[in-house]
Amino acid sequence: MSSSTEPNSYTFYITPMQRDALLSRKHDLQDLKQTLQPIRECFDEYGFVLVRNLLDESLQQRICKASETLLNNTDKGKLFTSLEFGPVFNTEDTSFREVAIKSAIPALVARILLSDDDTDTTTLRLLKDAFMAKGREEKHCGWHVDDQVFWPTDANSCGVNVWIALDDMPKKYGGGLAISPMSHIAKWREAGYESIGSTTPMLTPKGVTPEWLMKTFGRTCDIENLNKEVNDIIEASKLELDYEAGDCLFCNRWLYHRSVPVNALGQDYYTENTALSRYTIRYERGNARLLKGISLEPSVLMNTDNSGKTLDTICERDGPYYPKCWPPLDEDDQETRMNDIARNILPLALVKKTQLVKELMTQAVKNKTDASSS
């Protein structure tokens, strides 16, 4: 393995042999860890690492083609939009599923970034995934860590967010993702969490209450207005990267990050129909617990007993809402059950989610009215 010289010591290049070793259970784990130890050290210290060549060329081409399909029915270049949540459950094109569950990406997370020194049995699950695209619009999400919708496990968990560039995104044009190195261990980090309503150890034992959810709704991307002091600290540490299609940015779940608007040079460089695509995957250990209390999670909407339970427990009881990524499965039963969830369960969960959001909004309006009249 080789890495670039300063100031890009956070960029690593994986060889085909190393990629095969990551995927092979027969390869000596200690030898693999020793070879890839610089990646682990960089990730632990700075909270992120950029890895290239982790996807083989064929799989990269397939997921890029699948992303074009998702873009066909969108208004390109007009709005920074989450085009599709959970494409891993797409039963028509399994490219996202293969990348998220079967590629060297989860193998690197499980065997290097989250593994204990003496085990190769780390259970890794896919918590959440989303496909997004950004055009030339100015709208963007400010500095944040993912909220309870994007990251529904409690504050004791420490997963990995993988941000995959599906287009070239040179930093001189903007349009990519900026990060704040070492912000996952900064002294000021919890002041930022509190400002934007992120899941923190300060959440009560009851977990997410309707009041807490309504209080924090819409604050995730707005730290610039909610806590300018912390925002300015983070902005001063900002690192923007030159992304190439296929690049995989691995981030600690508590690392502050934000989307970057296309800048003036980019406005001239990119066309009106530009849609810079990216795919994000959030991984957690199987013993991570969902937040207690109210939830928009399909697994909880369909079975309230899943509130506060581990991902492993939920999947053993109700099926692969959080597909297992490592150790690899020897059978395709998980895919069959994923297809069943996609076709028969998620549509029902969406109905329940819509109803719950409607009830919460109605209650919020009532509370505001009652407060005004008292």
Secondary structure, 3 states (H helix, E strand, C coil): CEECCCCCCCEEECCHHHHHHHHCCCCCHHHHHHHHHHHHHHHHHHCEEEEECCCCHHHHHHHHHHHHHHHCCCCCCCCCEEEEECHHHCCCCCHHHHHHHHCHHHHHHHHHHCCCCCCCCCCEEEEEEEEEEECCCCCCCCCECCCCCCCCECCCCCCEEEEEECCCECCCCECCEEECCCCCCCCCHHHHHHHHCCCCCCCCCCCECHHHHHHHCCCCCCHHHHCHHHHHHHHHCCEECCECCCCEEEEECCCCEEECCECHHHHHHCCCCCCEEEEEEEEEECCCEECCECCCCHHHHHCHHHCCCEHHHHHHHHCCCCCEEECCCCCCHHHHHHHHHHHHHHHHHHHHHHHHHHHHHHHHHHHHHHHHHC
